[in-house]
Structure formats: C-alpha cells, structure tokens
Amino acid sequence: MTPRRLRVALVMPYYDPRVEGDPAVRLARFPTVPELAAELARLGLDVRAYHLSDRDAAARWSGVEHRFVATGWTRRAAARLLWRLAPRFRTPYYEPAFGLVRRVLRSRPDIVHVFGLNMDVNVWLLARAAARRGIPIVAHFHGGEPAEDPLTRGLQRASLHRMARVLFTHPSQAQPWLTAGLRQEQVRVVIETSTRIPRPCRPRVADRILSGDPACVLVGRLHPVKDPLTALTAFALLAEAVPSARLHVFSSSDAFGGRLPALVCSVPVLAGRVVFHDYTKSRRLAVFLSNADLLLQASRREWSSLSVLEALATGVVPVVTDIPALRALTDDGHVGRLVPVGDARAMADAAIALAVHRAELERLSLAGRAAFDARLSFRALARDVASVYGEVVADSASSTSLPSGNRTRRPSASTSPPAA
C-alpha cells in the first residue's frame, strides 16, 4: 500500500489590522507562511495553511490552499476593549480563534505548525486542542520575550509543555523561554524566515547605477533599535579613509522624524556622500542591491533580518553587529564581518579592510550567495523544517511501543515521514 503523505497544518494565529483584508495582499505582505508552505509541498508533504483574519476568505499560493478564518465582530469588539485596558501588539492578539482552531482540527493534520510563540491566547487554544487530539505541535519563534504577568506567563508555560519542538534562529534566543518552561530537548535551530528577492546579475563596477567604490547600503527602518547613528558614524570613518565610498539609505520608516538627512548635510565628510532613497520591496530594490558592495547594519537586536538575507542573496557583503541572529545568518562571520554592538570604529575598520582588498570582497560576495542557497533560502528552510517533522513523527511512532497507559497518540501506519 502506498503510504499517505504527511499532512501538515500551518497556522498563523494573528493578523495585522492595518493591512488590507484581501487575502492575496496579506500573503504577499507576510510571505513566510505561503512561501514555506509552497516549498514543503514541493518536498511531497500535504500542506494546508490557516490564518486568523477579520473576514472569511480563501486563496491559493503556488498550489497550496490558504484559509482565512474570522472571529466574528463581537469577539473583535471585546478584543478592542481588552486592548485598551492592556495594550499588547494589536487588537487581534486578544481575539480568541475558536473558529480557526476548529478549522485546523477538521483537516485532521498529522502535525500542526504555529507561527509566533507569544501569540499567547491563540497558541494556548491551539496547543490545548491539538494535545487533546494527540496531534504534535511545532512552534516557530518570531520574536519577543516571555511575559512578566503571572496570567500570561501561565498560558505560555501551559503551551510550552505541549510543544513537540520550538524553532529558533539562534540557540541563545531560546534561553529566556527555557526559564519560562521550555525544555532543552524541545529546542531546534531553524531560521525564522527567508526572502524571494530577485537576483539579477551583478554588473561591473564601471556599469553600476549606484555610485561609490565601495557602494554601501543601509536598508530598513531608521529606528534606535537599528542604531543608524552608529552606521552613519562608521561610514564617516570609512569615507575619511576611502573618499570614493558612498552610502545609500533605503528606509521604510523614520523614528527620527526626518532629522537624519539634515544631520548628514551638517557633517562635511558625509555631505554629498550619503543618498537617501525611497524604500521599496520591489524588483528595483533587488537591482540596487545587486549594484552594492557592503551592507552596514548596526542593529542592537534582531530576531532575524530580512536586510541581511537580501544582502546575502544578492551578493552584498554584510558588515553587521555581533548579535545572535546576525551571527546565525552570517555563519559566525564566515560570509560577512561581525563587529561589537555600538562600535563604529570596529565597523569602519572592517569596511575599510574590505574596500582595500577587493579580492576578499569578491570572495565573500560569492560565498554569501552560495551560503544563502545552501542554508537560508525558503527551499533550505523547508528542508530543515521537514527534518524536524521527521523527528516528531519518529517520536510519535516510538510512543506506540509504550504501555497503553503511557501512549499519547498512535499515528496512522500509512503516514510517511517528510522527505528532507
């Protein structure tokens, strides 16, 4: 008898109410779930995806069915009231996803994979329901710390106890959750997300549309947690040593109220060497990145980093802070350079060394693109996730050999483990 394909339910128990409700827009805006689902399906798994939403809808993405399940206006109204009393994330955090949980269970999955470890109420509802059916649950960490208040902490602890595996970009990200009730044997290292950014051919220096040699980029929010002031200071030191250097800033939002361009104009070594561009997640950004040499990123905290992923995918060498997520993405600095947090001098020295030694810069550019394909693409993410599913299936199968009183679930004998 041909074994049945492993059936997996991917669950997003939260939505951003600021994003238009059209399902295609939401899938495109937050592509981790649809892109991972598509790659898991290509590996031969039977994948379905479920999303909390403000309205019921359905969509298909690369052949995978996505269901959007609403909670109802009364629960949304109650959520808005609770959010006013205790603001946390946005109002959907407080929307109990009973309908979403029922829809997931109705599909009779072999594994449930939920995204967002601290979407507390709905993760707890889903974990409890899955445990009652004997369905193992895998959780993907997307940032945040364990709660401080006893009630939420209790919900998180109850959910953690029911998890088969919890996936983190870097092992150190699990540490706070270990103190909150997670067990070390539940932890697996799997990147949070990836990117499908187009990857045009890198032109010769003489043919580039971005000025500068080296051409440096700073991509993403202008926010204190990203510490753009340290990156600008590092670039000023670089420009003093290598006057042909230029920095191109692509910012999606500005917590500094537009003051950075004025600051740049007031510093002689920066004036005329820093260009601020409108930020866009379009094909044009990929073209810009394919014309750049170095990414300067001075983040003080990251759970992952799309900017670093995009840089590696397009051959831009990251010069970034030595924090856990960026350590994981750069393979401990083997495909980039890691510098201490807040140390503009160290960032400048690393950038200067690469600007002077063009052969090393080119070597790292090629190595970064190869590392992205091997470890950081959505295909690689799906392969690693499928490997975790294989462990979970093996655990469930081994439980059938226990005395009947100790069995948690008897998996279907016709269910095949995922292909890695």
Secondary structure, DSSP 4 states (H G I P E B T S, - for coil): -PPBPPEEEEEE----TTS-S-HHHHHHHSTHHHHHHHHHHHTT-EEEEEEEESS-EEEEETTEEEEEEE--HHHHHHHHHHHHHS--S-GGGG---HHHHHHHHHT--SEEEEE-TT-HHHHHHHHHHHHHHT--EEEE--S----SSHHHHHHHHHHHHHEEEEEESSGGGGHHHHHTT--GGGEEE--S-------PPPPPGGG-SS--SSEEEEES-B-TTT-HHHHHHHHHHHHHH-TT-EEEEEES-BTTTTHHHHHHHHSTTTTTTEEEEE---SHHHHHHHHT-SEEEE--S--SS-HHHHHHHHHTPEEEEE--HHHHHHTTTTTTSEEE-TT-HHHHHHHHHHHHH-HHHHHHHHHHHHHHIIIIISHHHHHHHHHHHHHHHHHHHHHHTTS-GGG------TTBPPPP-
